[in-house]
Amino acid sequence: MSAPIISVEGLGKRYRIRHQQEGQRYVALRDVLASKLSPRRWLAKNGNGRHPPADEDFWALKDVSFDIQQGEVVGIIGRNGAGKSTLLKILSRITEPTEGRVTLRGRVASLLEVGTGFHPELTGRENIFLNGAILGMSRADIVRRFDAIVAFAEVERFLDTPVKRYSSGMYVRLAFAVAAHLEPEVLIVDEVLAVGDAEFQEKCLGKMEDDARAEGRTVLFVSHNMRAVLSLCTRAVLLDRGRPVSQGEPRRVIGEYLARACSSTGEIAWSESAAPGNEEFRLIAVRLYSKNERRTGTLSSSHDLIVEFDFLANTGNPGLCIGFDLTTPDGAVVFRTYQTDSALHLWPRVERGRNRWRCTVPKNLLNCGTYLVTPRVGIHNVYWIVDIGPVLQFDISLNHGTSPLWNDLTASNRPGSIAPILTWDAVGAAASTARFGT
């Protein structure tokens, strides 16, 4: 077997976190300057240096090792904070590791964040040539691929506009087109593709799959979309708190990820300091229950389900959308709902401070099976605030039918994620009679 195109051995990345001790005031630049002029006065004012800030080592990655062969498509999965993006930045040579070694045998193109790799003052055309030059390609090679890049990105009208004026979607389309068409041996793609619309995401996934099969390109792909990982990847690596805990066949690794990531008790909660979100919004807890049952692991399809959010709000932005996806374990979305889906006067009011909202999933809808609740909070069509993957897992037992045939159903003979009982009516036999000539 040939040498792996990517070899990671004992990789670790440590960050030093400095904490301000209780009672110690913030040291501004003017204080530092004053200390240079009058050290005795500054030390007396700040406790004579007896309480230096406490340092803490945080290992974003630790003991990470794996090999990737040419042509493999590998999914890197894990919860937010698991170390996925740090790993990709090291592989892209953006960040230096603290320990361990990475061996790369080939050109690497990376698409990690909106804005990475482009100069905002340059036009789309100029950035295409700049990125090609960075990858070591000649101008003739870039010109040969130029039309394909522009066609894929669908930004012809804005090609001579500075990219700082692009929308995030336009930016990602052009960035992916450049990264995919300039023929790197290794393509590294982070969750940034989630910025694009669904049609463009499918287009990108198809391009990565075609390149891997036809051209032997190696792809590293980070995503919370388990369906995309299943359809695209030949192998998956699961990171948890900076360490690899499983790698292998994607379906098995995804199963382990969901078992670790999701609570099956009907509730997940965070402290305010660790709650997902930003200064505008913090998600404190998510709960799932039925008013008619005490059970939380397996719930009846004949009862309404309640999904409850506890959150802290510090914004009056009218574009704030609070909702969730209900998905299957393989990532298929059953539905997505936001509080903004109904008429404006029916939206619940966002109060500054602590809020508790409930959403009712109607009874007699879901089929038997396993489902996941994935919170989604953001400013409409601008940016995500909470996009952390699934947090709750539950099972549905199918028992809302009244038909004697329905009652014989088992878990495997009613396809689909929903099982509504729909109304059928006879509208007469005239059309049938005329058609068959009777």
SELUM-979529 format. One line per 3 residues: number of its first residue (from 1); their letters; for each residue x, y, z of C-alpha. Coordinates in Angstrom, 3 decimals, m for minus. Example, Ala and Ser with C-alpha at 12.3 -4.5 7.8 and 13.67 -1.06 7.14 Angstrom:
2
1> as> 12.300/m4.500/7.800  13.670/m1.060/7.140
***
This chain:
438
1> msa> 0.000/0.000/0.000  1.264/3.479/m0.854  2.077/5.994/1.844
4> pii> m0.990/7.837/3.231  m1.607/11.281/1.776  m2.300/12.552/5.320
7> sve> m0.615/11.126/8.404  m1.414/12.484/11.884  0.668/11.234/14.808
10> glg> 0.097/12.150/18.462  m1.298/15.554/17.543  m2.061/18.008/20.344
13> kry> m2.963/21.684/20.541  m2.815/23.576/23.827  m4.134/27.055/24.533
16> rir> m3.290/29.104/27.599  m6.374/30.642/29.206  m5.825/33.493/31.643
19> hqq> m8.423/34.116/34.346  m8.876/37.357/36.267  m8.831/36.573/39.969
22> egq> m11.666/37.716/42.181  m11.050/41.199/43.543  m8.406/41.983/40.964
25> ryv> m9.287/44.861/38.678  m8.761/44.811/34.932  m5.292/46.023/33.884
28> alr> m5.619/48.509/31.031  m2.898/49.821/28.739  m2.624/53.016/30.778
31> dvl> m1.790/50.887/33.849  0.995/49.109/32.004  2.415/52.419/30.830
34> ask> 2.174/53.816/34.346  4.028/50.783/35.679  6.940/51.575/33.397
37> lsp> 7.132/55.097/34.797  6.415/54.341/38.445  6.664/50.616/39.298
40> rrw> 6.342/51.123/43.066  3.128/53.150/42.749  1.574/50.651/40.305
43> lak> 2.464/47.608/42.430  1.016/49.251/45.543  m2.187/50.090/43.700
46> ngn> m2.549/46.518/42.364  m1.755/44.540/45.487  2.054/44.482/45.139
49> grh> 1.742/41.715/42.590  0.562/39.188/45.173  m2.391/38.034/43.046
52> ppa> m1.180/37.403/39.527  m3.776/36.211/37.041  m4.300/32.454/37.166
55> ded> m3.366/30.536/34.016  m5.099/27.398/32.828  m4.035/25.010/30.094
58> fwa> m6.792/23.998/27.704  m6.105/21.162/25.270  m8.296/21.652/22.207
61> lkd> m6.732/18.472/20.779  m4.876/15.653/22.517  m3.377/12.368/21.272
64> vsf> m4.982/12.527/17.823  m3.635/9.935/15.379  m4.943/8.612/12.062
67> diq> m3.925/8.027/8.447  m5.903/8.934/5.330  m5.234/7.321/1.973
70> qge> m5.487/9.113/m1.354  m9.077/9.217/m2.628  m10.711/8.730/0.762
73> vvg> m13.563/11.014/1.798  m13.427/11.307/5.590  m16.058/12.958/7.760
76> iig> m14.937/14.615/10.991  m17.871/14.739/13.412  m18.442/15.745/17.017
79> rng> m20.157/18.337/19.127  m19.247/22.023/19.092  m15.975/22.410/20.980
82> agk> m14.828/18.863/20.195  m11.768/20.165/18.329  m12.903/19.648/14.725
85> stl> m12.102/23.142/13.462  m8.786/23.215/15.341  m7.799/19.954/13.649
88> lki> m8.640/21.314/10.215  m6.715/24.540/10.855  m3.626/22.512/11.758
91> lsr> m4.010/20.345/8.654  m4.412/23.535/6.596  m1.205/24.959/8.140
94> ite> m3.091/27.900/9.604  m2.322/26.868/13.197  0.822/25.212/14.564
97> pte> 0.367/22.137/16.779  1.726/22.096/20.321  2.862/18.507/20.001
100> grv> 2.778/15.685/17.487  3.341/15.679/13.770  1.315/16.058/10.573
103> tlr> 2.609/14.789/7.218  0.847/16.034/4.065  1.747/14.675/0.639
106> grv> 0.114/17.040/m1.826  m1.439/20.467/m2.342  m4.130/21.396/0.172
109> asl> m7.080/23.726/m0.472  m9.181/24.733/2.523  m12.622/26.216/2.962
112> lev> m12.946/26.782/6.693  m14.749/30.061/7.376  m16.536/32.710/5.376
115> gtg> m13.737/35.124/4.532  m10.828/32.703/4.747  m8.420/32.946/1.830
118> fhp> m9.889/35.973/0.041  m8.694/39.562/0.146  m11.809/41.701/0.740
121> elt> m10.567/44.641/m1.320  m9.886/42.531/m4.410  m12.549/41.553/m6.925
124> gre> m13.809/38.029/m7.425  m11.688/37.746/m10.571  m8.529/38.906/m8.782
127> nif> m9.123/36.548/m5.851  m9.403/33.572/m8.199  m5.928/34.292/m9.571
130> lng> m4.556/35.045/m6.095  m5.771/31.725/m4.674  m4.397/29.837/m7.661
133> ail> m1.008/31.453/m7.169  m1.059/30.522/m3.470  m1.666/26.897/m4.491
136> gms> 1.413/27.104/m6.742  m0.456/27.055/m10.049  0.668/28.889/m13.148
139> rad> m1.432/31.661/m14.645  m2.086/29.484/m17.704  m3.514/26.699/m15.494
142> ivr> m5.784/29.168/m13.704  m7.010/30.652/m16.983  m7.802/27.152/m18.254
145> rfd> m10.079/26.522/m15.251  m11.425/30.065/m14.916  m14.689/29.613/m16.838
148> aiv> m15.575/26.435/m14.921  m15.006/28.211/m11.606  m17.215/31.154/m12.554
151> afa> m19.972/28.924/m13.934  m20.037/26.769/m10.813  m20.113/29.776/m8.458
154> eve> m22.856/31.542/m10.472  m21.402/35.003/m9.769  m20.739/36.197/m13.343
157> rfl> m22.459/39.565/m12.811  m20.335/40.366/m9.757  m16.986/39.031/m10.937
160> dtp> m15.397/42.495/m11.020  m16.925/43.625/m7.717  m14.767/43.633/m4.539
163> vkr> m15.703/40.527/m2.540  m16.254/42.627/0.593  m19.574/43.580/m1.033
166> yss> m20.603/39.951/m1.575  m23.297/38.334/0.543  m22.153/35.395/2.663
169> gmy> m23.819/33.014/0.210  m22.021/34.520/m2.809  m18.748/34.453/m0.907
172> vrl> m19.085/30.749/m0.093  m20.123/29.841/m3.644  m17.033/31.477/m5.107
175> afa> m14.713/30.199/m2.375  m15.856/26.596/m2.834  m15.657/26.852/m6.622
178> vaa> m12.057/28.099/m6.398  m11.046/25.450/m3.851  m12.647/22.600/m5.808
181> hle> m11.566/23.518/m9.336  m7.896/24.413/m8.834  m7.116/20.717/m8.478
184> pev> m5.641/20.318/m5.005  m4.784/16.779/m3.943  m6.552/17.411/m0.609
187> liv> m9.736/19.445/m0.146  m10.653/20.455/3.422  m14.192/21.731/3.968
190> dev> m15.647/22.901/7.268  m19.314/23.522/8.143  m19.099/26.769/6.167
193> lav> m21.201/25.165/3.403  m24.215/25.485/5.722  m24.249/29.189/4.778
196> gda> m25.308/28.327/1.227  m28.793/27.408/0.114  m29.904/23.772/m0.046
199> efq> m29.515/23.538/m3.839  m25.928/24.796/m3.711  m25.079/22.443/m0.831
202> ekc> m26.235/19.498/m2.940  m24.163/20.811/m5.838  m21.044/20.999/m3.628
205> lgk> m21.568/17.516/m2.208  m21.949/16.143/m5.713  m18.757/17.874/m6.846
208> med> m16.757/16.500/m3.913  m18.094/12.985/m4.515  m17.328/13.109/m8.253
211> dar> m13.805/14.419/m7.680  m13.049/11.753/m5.096  m14.209/8.930/m7.363
214> aeg> m13.020/10.160/m10.737  m9.840/12.034/m9.832  m8.742/10.372/m6.603
217> rtv> m9.029/13.598/m4.645  m8.934/13.297/m0.873  m11.639/15.168/1.019
220> lfv> m11.913/16.011/4.726  m15.418/17.115/5.549  m16.735/18.539/8.829
223> shn> m20.502/18.685/9.168  m23.412/18.433/11.591  m25.463/17.052/8.697
226> mra> m25.325/13.314/9.326  m27.153/12.568/6.088  m24.418/14.336/4.122
229> vls> m21.718/12.423/6.010  m23.476/9.125/5.291  m23.928/9.815/1.591
232> lct> m20.499/11.341/0.928  m17.962/9.813/3.287  m16.202/6.460/3.124
235> rav> m14.980/6.805/6.715  m15.756/8.947/9.742  m13.729/10.119/12.750
238> lld> m15.516/11.088/15.957  m13.869/13.679/18.207  m14.974/14.258/21.791
241> rgr> m13.295/16.924/23.940  m10.309/17.001/21.636  m9.697/13.259/21.512
244> pvs> m10.594/10.699/18.836  m13.026/8.237/20.402  m14.095/6.288/17.312
247> qge> m13.287/5.967/13.634  m14.469/3.664/10.901  m17.641/2.994/8.899
250> prr> m19.751/6.190/8.933  m23.070/4.674/10.051  m21.496/3.033/13.094
253> vig> m19.510/6.154/14.061  m22.576/8.369/13.644  m24.501/6.029/15.959
256> eyl> m21.811/6.477/18.608  m21.871/10.246/18.111  m25.636/10.450/18.614
259> ara> m25.443/8.248/21.713  m22.857/10.627/23.205  m24.373/13.889/21.988
262> css> m28.052/13.360/22.761  m29.894/13.046/26.026  m32.625/10.384/26.146
265> tge> m33.975/11.600/29.497  m36.154/14.288/27.923  m33.996/17.215/29.087
268> iaw> m30.621/18.820/28.514  m29.479/21.924/30.390  m26.443/24.199/30.531
271> ses> m25.104/26.669/33.054  m25.324/30.299/31.939  m21.562/30.473/31.444
274> aap> m21.499/27.343/29.250  m24.830/27.845/27.465  m24.672/27.849/23.659
277> gne> m25.254/31.215/22.011  m23.742/34.685/22.149  m24.319/38.025/23.882
280> efr> m27.748/38.259/22.244  m29.123/34.844/23.162  m28.196/31.950/25.458
283> lia> m29.964/28.583/25.331  m30.311/27.355/28.932  m32.349/24.155/28.507
286> vrl> m34.330/22.048/26.033  m37.030/19.647/27.210  m39.315/17.128/25.531
289> ysk> m42.354/15.552/27.141  m45.962/14.565/26.703  m48.669/16.008/28.942
292> ner> m50.301/12.584/29.045  m47.267/10.480/29.948  m44.477/10.457/32.473
295> rtg> m42.199/8.457/30.227  m39.561/10.327/28.262  m37.674/7.572/26.394
298> tls> m40.590/6.179/24.357  m43.666/8.315/23.763  m46.999/7.486/22.198
301> ssh> m47.941/8.745/18.735  m51.487/9.319/20.073  m50.413/12.166/22.381
304> dli> m49.232/15.722/21.725  m45.496/16.241/22.251  m44.172/19.387/23.918
307> vef> m40.745/20.819/23.038  m39.757/23.462/25.586  m36.943/26.023/25.415
310> dfl> m35.516/27.975/28.362  m33.339/30.851/27.192  m31.820/34.192/28.106
313> ant> m32.422/37.038/25.656  m30.611/40.348/25.442  m31.852/41.626/22.101
316> gnp> m34.853/43.284/20.572  m33.884/42.251/17.033  m37.137/41.497/15.168
319> glc> m35.262/39.012/12.987  m34.579/36.650/15.900  m35.825/33.173/14.901
322> igf> m36.080/30.485/17.586  m36.876/26.950/16.521  m35.713/23.392/15.983
325> dlt> m35.369/20.587/13.463  m36.970/17.230/14.065  m34.769/14.699/12.277
328> tpd> m34.193/10.991/11.932  m30.872/9.482/13.086  m29.522/9.474/9.516
331> gav> m30.044/13.245/9.266  m33.281/13.378/7.254  m35.282/16.432/8.351
334> vfr> m38.885/15.560/9.193  m39.714/19.231/9.673  m38.269/22.561/10.808
337> tyq> m40.273/25.045/12.852  m39.727/28.611/14.088  m41.831/30.909/16.220
340> tds> m41.962/33.239/13.202  m43.849/30.736/11.014  m47.283/31.954/12.115
343> alh> m48.906/35.374/11.640  m46.928/38.245/13.158  m49.499/38.987/15.892
346> lwp> m49.240/35.361/17.100  m45.487/35.412/17.707  m44.592/35.023/21.394
349> rve> m42.923/38.094/22.827  m39.189/37.906/23.514  m38.612/39.350/26.972
352> rgr> m35.188/40.606/27.969  m33.888/38.160/30.540  m35.221/34.657/31.190
355> nrw> m37.851/33.192/28.840  m39.623/29.838/28.596  m41.376/28.876/25.371
358> rct> m43.258/25.737/24.337  m43.991/24.272/20.922  m46.624/21.557/20.471
361> vpk> m46.074/18.763/17.969  m49.574/17.455/17.217  m50.603/13.906/18.019
364> nll> m51.464/11.331/15.349  m48.599/12.531/13.143  m45.292/10.750/13.755
367> ncg> m44.556/7.197/12.688  m42.822/4.759/15.012  m39.073/5.185/15.149
370> tyl> m36.281/7.260/16.664  m36.190/11.054/16.373  m33.771/13.836/17.305
373> vtp> m34.386/17.441/18.363  m31.853/19.928/16.983  m32.180/23.545/18.249
376> rvg> m31.724/26.302/15.665  m31.576/29.960/16.634  m30.409/32.823/14.477
379> ihn> m31.054/36.215/12.963  m33.183/35.637/9.875  m31.038/35.206/6.734
382> vyw> m28.013/36.802/8.456  m26.236/34.401/10.859  m26.731/31.482/13.213
385> ivd> m26.591/31.985/16.973  m27.221/28.374/18.055  m26.397/25.579/15.610
388> igp> m25.053/22.780/17.789  m26.460/19.608/16.276  m28.957/17.241/17.950
391> vlq> m29.407/17.419/21.727  m32.412/15.176/22.520  m33.287/11.686/21.315
394> fdi> m36.605/9.878/21.763  m38.650/7.004/20.352  m42.254/6.971/19.175
397> sln> m44.581/3.980/19.487  m47.252/3.866/16.786  m50.699/3.490/18.347
400> hgt> m52.977/6.261/17.148  m54.923/4.247/14.546  m58.530/3.131/14.828
403> spl> m58.657/0.850/11.788  m58.494/m2.917/12.459  m55.821/m3.085/9.740
406> wnd> m53.805/m0.204/11.206  m53.748/m1.919/14.573  m51.872/m4.834/12.989
409> lta> m49.017/m2.566/11.893  m45.524/m3.305/13.145  m42.494/m1.068/13.325
412> snr> m41.270/m2.085/9.861  m44.250/m2.119/7.516  m45.353/1.547/7.419
415> pgs> m42.696/3.541/5.529  m42.006/7.205/6.103  m41.319/9.431/9.096
418> iap> m44.924/10.527/9.494  m48.049/8.376/9.645  m51.083/10.671/9.453
421> ilt> m54.578/9.236/9.093  m55.974/11.090/6.096  m59.574/11.410/4.896
424> wda> m60.759/9.531/1.815  m64.074/10.279/0.039  m65.863/8.712/m2.856
427> vga> m66.743/11.294/m5.517  m68.917/9.105/m7.732  m68.400/6.556/m10.481
430> aas> m69.136/8.753/m13.546  m65.528/9.361/m14.494  m64.640/5.692/m14.132
433> tar> m67.635/4.610/m16.242  m66.781/6.987/m19.067  m63.132/5.993/m19.086
436> fgt> m63.667/2.252/m19.377  m66.663/2.492/m21.704  m69.105/0.575/m19.485
***
